[in-house]
Amino acid sequence: MRSNRELPPDLAAAYAHCEAVVSGQARNFSYGIRLLPAPKRRALSAVYAFARRVDDIGDGTLPPAQKSELLAEARTQSAAPVKYPQDQVLAALADAAARYPIDLGAFGELIDGCEQDQLDTTYQTWDELAGYCRNVASSIGRLSLAVFDPPILRRDPALPIALADRLGLALQLTNILRDIREDHSNGRVYLPQEDLDAYGCTVAALPDGSLDPCNGRLADLIRFEARRAERLYADGLKLLPLLDQRSRACCGALAGIYLALLRQIAQNPESVFNARVSIPAPAKLAVAARALNPVRTGRAWRR
């Protein structure tokens, strides 16, 4: 693999742009991606930069018709990024796809998920919500796995892809629990209706903008969903021993930061009722440092 100095200037600039997107707009992601060797770091930055573009369309404030048009355009671009050499993100993505076994069709699933959001889709069951999570998160997991490119992926892809899927579900469910209040303010409720019914609560805002605790029942539901996410992490983190050390560190750092976030939410569910919960930067650095330890990352981040 060529170093940045050996890349053509335009391509080096394209990758540098993608890495700037990661460092500026994906703080959690950047703690892991910086642990990769340069070729994989560049490729994964290109994957993320395009995914971020899609997310920004879906979560932006443009009129629905314009969002639909831009998402359709992004679907066309993702299928053949080599056709857009003047676009730095697509130029970098095309080069990454030529170097690694990246299934560009996974971006289509991400776009499917963004289109679901435009319809204010609600989910009756966990299985329905898991389908959405696979679109918006497990798809990125498979793209990342292709960049990690473990030998087993080419020999017997079913196992690593299944584990990446579980990890993607865990990460997205963590996002959903963190963002309950913000999503509700944007007209979206992701928690399965059957779970809301089982716990006898709703997602609703009080006059001050915080979430109605429903006499403690919403916190109980969040703890229930957090236990579901913990089980998904336990399965998904079995992927780590299948990866080389640097890829394992990258994946372990990202998953470890989100797992720490999940455990913080589970310990104090009410914290998400009126604020966005986050992990302090020193704690994230500590997780990333632990991820470099092959013994630590090989035992699924047990407590």
Kinemage of the C-alpha trace (Angstrom):
@kinemage 1
@onewidth
@group {chain A} dominant
@subgroup {mainchain}
@vectorlist {calphas} color= white
{ca met a 1} P 0.000 0.000 0.000
{ca arg a 2} L 1.338 3.393 -0.911
{ca ser a 3} L 1.867 6.096 1.707
{ca asn a 4} L 0.219 9.521 1.458
{ca arg a 5} L 3.444 10.940 -0.031
{ca glu a 6} L 3.226 8.427 -2.888
{ca leu a 7} L -0.416 9.110 -3.726
{ca pro a 8} L -1.199 11.436 -6.621
{ca pro a 9} L -1.675 14.954 -5.218
{ca asp a 10} L -5.387 15.097 -6.022
{ca leu a 11} L -6.051 11.754 -4.348
{ca ala a 12} L -3.937 12.654 -1.317
{ca ala a 13} L -5.969 15.861 -0.981
{ca ala a 14} L -9.219 13.897 -1.310
{ca tyr a 15} L -8.247 11.543 1.492
{ca ala a 16} L -7.051 14.455 3.636
{ca his a 17} L -10.456 16.055 3.211
{ca cys a 18} L -12.183 12.865 4.352
{ca glu a 19} L -9.923 12.595 7.395
{ca ala a 20} L -10.765 16.206 8.261
{ca val a 21} L -14.467 15.311 8.124
{ca val a 22} L -13.852 12.484 10.590
{ca ser a 23} L -11.809 14.547 13.019
{ca gly a 24} L -14.212 17.481 12.863
{ca gln a 25} L -17.587 15.756 12.809
{ca ala a 26} L -17.144 12.308 14.316
{ca arg a 27} L -15.379 12.626 17.637
{ca asn a 28} L -16.322 9.156 18.920
{ca phe a 29} L -15.400 7.549 15.619
{ca ser a 30} L -12.099 9.395 15.409
{ca tyr a 31} L -10.770 7.879 18.635
{ca gly a 32} L -10.807 4.466 16.990
{ca ile a 33} L -9.949 5.340 13.413
{ca arg a 34} L -6.707 7.062 14.385
{ca leu a 35} L -5.453 3.680 15.680
{ca leu a 36} L -5.453 2.196 12.158
{ca pro a 37} L -2.422 2.154 9.856
{ca ala a 38} L -2.532 4.945 7.273
{ca pro a 39} L -3.997 2.998 4.313
{ca lys a 40} L -6.912 1.629 6.341
{ca arg a 41} L -7.373 4.928 8.156
{ca arg a 42} L -7.717 6.729 4.838
{ca ala a 43} L -10.126 4.155 3.424
{ca leu a 44} L -12.344 4.133 6.496
{ca ser a 45} L -12.329 7.931 6.552
{ca ala a 46} L -13.650 7.899 2.984
{ca val a 47} L -16.403 5.462 3.969
{ca tyr a 48} L -17.364 7.605 6.922
{ca ala a 49} L -17.240 10.899 5.031
{ca phe a 50} L -19.760 9.682 2.485
{ca ala a 51} L -21.960 8.146 5.195
{ca arg a 52} L -21.853 11.470 7.005
{ca arg a 53} L -22.961 13.245 3.847
{ca val a 54} L -25.977 10.965 3.630
{ca asp a 55} L -26.798 11.437 7.324
{ca asp a 56} L -26.554 15.205 6.989
{ca ile a 57} L -29.063 15.140 4.151
{ca gly a 58} L -31.468 13.019 6.163
{ca asp a 59} L -31.124 15.025 9.370
{ca gly a 60} L -30.986 18.456 7.757
{ca thr a 61} L -33.638 21.130 7.443
{ca leu a 62} L -34.205 21.054 3.691
{ca pro a 63} L -37.755 20.561 2.386
{ca pro a 64} L -38.761 16.880 2.067
{ca ala a 65} L -38.811 16.956 -1.738
{ca gln a 66} L -35.257 18.307 -1.866
{ca lys a 67} L -34.088 15.725 0.650
{ca ser a 68} L -35.563 12.968 -1.478
{ca glu a 69} L -33.822 14.331 -4.548
{ca leu a 70} L -30.457 14.523 -2.785
{ca leu a 71} L -30.810 11.045 -1.300
{ca ala a 72} L -31.588 9.667 -4.753
{ca glu a 73} L -28.512 11.439 -6.096
{ca ala a 74} L -26.395 9.997 -3.281
{ca arg a 75} L -27.691 6.509 -4.115
{ca thr a 76} L -26.521 6.928 -7.708
{ca gln a 77} L -23.153 8.299 -6.607
{ca ser a 78} L -22.506 5.508 -4.121
{ca ala a 79} L -23.102 2.845 -6.757
{ca ala a 80} L -20.283 4.160 -8.968
{ca pro a 81} L -18.145 6.755 -7.147
{ca val a 82} L -15.431 6.427 -9.797
{ca lys a 83} L -17.649 8.499 -12.107
{ca tyr a 84} L -17.218 11.582 -9.894
{ca pro a 85} L -13.470 12.326 -9.798
{ca gln a 86} L -14.012 16.025 -9.047
{ca asp a 87} L -15.825 15.232 -5.803
{ca gln a 88} L -13.161 14.640 -3.146
{ca val a 89} L -15.261 12.303 -1.000
{ca leu a 90} L -16.319 10.190 -3.955
{ca ala a 91} L -12.802 10.157 -5.418
{ca ala a 92} L -11.441 8.845 -2.126
{ca leu a 93} L -14.270 6.330 -1.821
{ca ala a 94} L -13.653 5.026 -5.343
{ca asp a 95} L -9.977 4.505 -4.550
{ca ala a 96} L -10.793 2.789 -1.253
{ca ala a 97} L -13.232 0.456 -3.014
{ca ala a 98} L -10.503 -0.461 -5.497
{ca arg a 99} L -8.167 -1.420 -2.641
{ca tyr a 100} L -10.527 -3.232 -0.267
{ca pro a 101} L -13.524 -5.585 -0.742
{ca ile a 102} L -16.058 -2.843 -0.009
{ca asp a 103} L -19.654 -3.633 -0.931
{ca leu a 104} L -20.818 -0.219 -2.068
{ca gly a 105} L -24.386 -1.497 -2.076
{ca ala a 106} L -24.372 -1.143 1.707
{ca phe a 107} L -24.661 2.611 1.227
{ca gly a 108} L -27.995 1.946 -0.423
{ca glu a 109} L -29.197 0.423 2.842
{ca leu a 110} L -28.033 3.506 4.739
{ca ile a 111} L -30.036 5.643 2.318
{ca asp a 112} L -33.043 3.361 2.821
{ca gly a 113} L -32.824 4.120 6.541
{ca cys a 114} L -32.643 7.859 5.916
{ca glu a 115} L -35.717 7.577 3.721
{ca gln a 116} L -37.525 5.773 6.549
{ca asp a 117} L -36.782 8.778 8.757
{ca gln a 118} L -38.347 11.127 6.218
{ca leu a 119} L -41.585 9.194 6.590
{ca asp a 120} L -41.486 9.508 10.420
{ca thr a 121} L -41.676 5.745 10.533
{ca thr a 122} L -42.620 4.171 13.866
{ca tyr a 123} L -41.788 0.639 14.962
{ca gln a 124} L -44.206 -1.756 16.592
{ca thr a 125} L -41.688 -4.444 17.557
{ca trp a 126} L -37.984 -4.878 18.190
{ca asp a 127} L -37.690 -6.866 14.966
{ca glu a 128} L -39.045 -3.889 13.024
{ca leu a 129} L -36.667 -1.498 14.770
{ca ala a 130} L -33.772 -3.901 14.207
{ca gly a 131} L -34.457 -3.703 10.474
{ca tyr a 132} L -34.053 0.061 10.628
{ca cys a 133} L -30.886 -0.275 12.743
{ca arg a 134} L -29.431 -2.661 10.177
{ca asn a 135} L -29.996 -0.062 7.492
{ca val a 136} L -28.386 2.860 9.274
{ca ala a 137} L -25.726 1.152 11.408
{ca ser a 138} L -25.034 -2.474 10.535
{ca ser a 139} L -24.491 -1.368 6.941
{ca ile a 140} L -21.636 0.842 8.162
{ca gly a 141} L -20.365 -2.074 10.215
{ca arg a 142} L -20.079 -4.209 7.096
{ca leu a 143} L -18.338 -1.401 5.221
{ca ser a 144} L -15.877 -1.021 8.097
{ca leu a 145} L -15.332 -4.761 8.216
{ca ala a 146} L -14.367 -4.700 4.549
{ca val a 147} L -11.686 -2.115 5.323
{ca phe a 148} L -10.433 -4.157 8.266
{ca asp a 149} L -10.321 -7.017 5.717
{ca pro a 150} L -9.616 -9.971 8.018
{ca pro a 151} L -8.616 -13.183 6.184
{ca ile a 152} L -11.787 -14.925 7.391
{ca leu a 153} L -13.884 -12.382 5.476
{ca arg a 154} L -12.636 -13.811 2.192
{ca arg a 155} L -12.712 -17.459 3.320
{ca asp a 156} L -15.958 -17.645 5.258
{ca pro a 157} L -17.720 -14.266 5.467
{ca ala a 158} L -20.901 -15.402 7.239
{ca leu a 159} L -19.515 -15.289 10.785
{ca pro a 160} L -17.752 -11.905 10.737
{ca ile a 161} L -20.663 -10.293 8.898
{ca ala a 162} L -23.127 -11.671 11.469
{ca leu a 163} L -20.996 -10.364 14.333
{ca ala a 164} L -20.617 -6.948 12.669
{ca asp a 165} L -24.408 -6.896 12.312
{ca arg a 166} L -24.893 -7.501 16.055
{ca leu a 167} L -22.384 -4.820 16.913
{ca gly a 168} L -24.124 -2.362 14.593
{ca leu a 169} L -27.439 -3.071 16.313
{ca ala a 170} L -25.833 -2.443 19.706
{ca leu a 171} L -24.308 0.856 18.620
{ca gln a 172} L -27.528 2.148 17.071
{ca leu a 173} L -29.660 1.136 20.046
{ca thr a 174} L -27.211 3.055 22.238
{ca asn a 175} L -27.692 6.091 19.981
{ca ile a 176} L -31.455 5.734 20.234
{ca leu a 177} L -31.380 5.665 24.046
{ca arg a 178} L -29.025 8.653 24.180
{ca asp a 179} L -31.140 10.704 21.756
{ca ile a 180} L -34.690 9.930 22.939
{ca arg a 181} L -35.434 13.558 23.858
{ca glu a 182} L -33.794 15.073 20.768
{ca asp a 183} L -35.489 12.606 18.425
{ca his a 184} L -38.861 13.281 20.019
{ca ser a 185} L -38.380 17.019 19.487
{ca asn a 186} L -37.848 16.218 15.794
{ca gly a 187} L -41.047 14.175 15.639
{ca arg a 188} L -39.409 10.741 15.838
{ca val a 189} L -39.904 7.945 18.360
{ca tyr a 190} L -37.784 4.863 17.779
{ca leu a 191} L -38.551 2.792 20.865
{ca pro a 192} L -40.790 -0.159 19.882
{ca gln a 193} L -44.435 0.459 20.642
{ca glu a 194} L -44.815 -3.002 22.166
{ca asp a 195} L -42.139 -2.116 24.726
{ca leu a 196} L -43.740 1.236 25.505
{ca asp a 197} L -47.049 -0.572 26.015
{ca ala a 198} L -45.461 -3.241 28.193
{ca tyr a 199} L -44.029 -0.605 30.522
{ca gly a 200} L -47.124 1.578 30.396
{ca cys a 201} L -45.386 4.724 29.228
{ca thr a 202} L -45.114 7.115 26.320
{ca val a 203} L -42.414 9.400 24.976
{ca ala a 204} L -43.788 12.869 25.634
{ca ala a 205} L -42.360 16.262 26.541
{ca leu a 206} L -43.209 18.324 29.617
{ca pro a 207} L -43.646 22.118 29.338
{ca asp a 208} L -39.953 22.668 30.163
{ca gly a 209} L -38.905 20.434 27.244
{ca ser a 210} L -37.754 17.505 29.356
{ca leu a 211} L -39.292 14.069 28.935
{ca asp a 212} L -42.244 12.955 31.011
{ca pro a 213} L -40.846 10.268 33.357
{ca cys a 214} L -44.229 8.511 33.501
{ca asn a 215} L -43.777 7.913 37.228
{ca gly a 216} L -40.494 6.124 36.708
{ca arg a 217} L -41.761 3.775 34.024
{ca leu a 218} L -39.772 5.396 31.203
{ca ala a 219} L -36.545 4.900 33.181
{ca asp a 220} L -37.479 1.238 33.673
{ca leu a 221} L -38.006 0.878 29.925
{ca ile a 222} L -34.627 2.471 29.186
{ca arg a 223} L -32.959 -0.010 31.557
{ca phe a 224} L -34.721 -2.844 29.725
{ca glu a 225} L -33.508 -1.612 26.332
{ca ala a 226} L -30.008 -1.103 27.766
{ca arg a 227} L -29.928 -4.759 28.832
{ca arg a 228} L -30.902 -5.713 25.279
{ca ala a 229} L -28.046 -3.573 23.960
{ca glu a 230} L -25.596 -5.164 26.434
{ca arg a 231} L -26.468 -8.600 25.044
{ca leu a 232} L -25.904 -7.325 21.518
{ca tyr a 233} L -22.493 -5.958 22.510
{ca ala a 234} L -21.589 -9.287 24.105
{ca asp a 235} L -22.276 -11.010 20.787
{ca gly a 236} L -20.868 -8.330 18.492
{ca leu a 237} L -17.591 -7.934 20.347
{ca lys a 238} L -16.784 -11.557 19.515
{ca leu a 239} L -15.715 -10.030 16.206
{ca leu a 240} L -12.589 -8.528 17.780
{ca pro a 241} L -10.442 -11.688 17.963
{ca leu a 242} L -11.021 -12.200 14.228
{ca leu a 243} L -9.314 -8.895 13.374
{ca asp a 244} L -5.655 -7.926 13.180
{ca gln a 245} L -4.347 -5.973 16.158
{ca arg a 246} L -4.745 -2.456 14.749
{ca ser a 247} L -8.208 -3.138 13.310
{ca arg a 248} L -9.168 -4.762 16.611
{ca ala a 249} L -8.001 -1.638 18.432
{ca cys a 250} L -10.046 0.604 16.148
{ca cys a 251} L -13.211 -1.431 16.497
{ca gly a 252} L -12.652 -1.974 20.197
{ca ala a 253} L -12.150 1.726 20.884
{ca leu a 254} L -15.336 2.738 19.108
{ca ala a 255} L -17.403 -0.034 20.673
{ca gly a 256} L -15.842 0.582 24.086
{ca ile a 257} L -16.773 4.268 24.044
{ca tyr a 258} L -20.362 3.481 23.131
{ca leu a 259} L -20.552 0.664 25.667
{ca ala a 260} L -19.344 3.067 28.373
{ca leu a 261} L -22.025 5.509 27.244
{ca leu a 262} L -24.678 2.798 27.414
{ca arg a 263} L -23.655 1.807 30.935
{ca gln a 264} L -23.777 5.441 32.029
{ca ile a 265} L -27.323 5.716 30.671
{ca ala a 266} L -28.368 2.428 32.282
{ca gln a 267} L -27.042 3.615 35.638
{ca asn a 268} L -28.952 6.893 35.419
{ca pro a 269} L -31.711 6.725 32.774
{ca glu a 270} L -33.192 10.030 33.885
{ca ser a 271} L -30.056 11.770 32.614
{ca val a 272} L -31.346 11.559 29.031
{ca phe a 273} L -34.645 13.243 29.908
{ca asn a 274} L -33.286 16.781 29.653
{ca ala a 275} L -29.773 16.635 28.178
{ca arg a 276} L -27.573 14.783 25.723
{ca val a 277} L -25.351 12.389 27.659
{ca ser a 278} L -21.725 12.038 26.627
{ca ile a 279} L -18.444 10.536 27.783
{ca pro a 280} L -15.681 13.021 28.757
{ca ala a 281} L -12.687 13.175 26.421
{ca pro a 282} L -10.218 11.768 29.024
{ca ala a 283} L -12.445 8.726 29.468
{ca lys a 284} L -12.581 8.227 25.705
{ca leu a 285} L -8.797 8.396 25.513
{ca ala a 286} L -8.568 5.803 28.276
{ca val a 287} L -10.885 3.484 26.332
{ca ala a 288} L -8.794 3.951 23.182
{ca ala a 289} L -5.608 3.195 25.138
{ca arg a 290} L -7.115 -0.010 26.518
{ca ala a 291} L -8.159 -0.982 23.002
{ca leu a 292} L -4.494 -1.156 22.010
{ca asn a 293} L -4.053 -4.013 24.489
{ca pro a 294} L -4.698 -7.228 22.524
{ca val a 295} L -5.603 -9.136 25.686
{ca arg a 296} L -8.140 -6.532 26.754
{ca thr a 297} L -9.797 -6.244 23.374
{ca gly a 298} L -9.854 -10.011 22.977
{ca arg a 299} L -12.122 -10.654 25.933
{ca ala a 300} L -15.152 -8.637 24.867
{ca trp a 301} L -14.758 -5.675 27.232
{ca arg a 302} L -15.996 -7.448 30.326
{ca arg a 303} L -16.618 -5.292 33.359
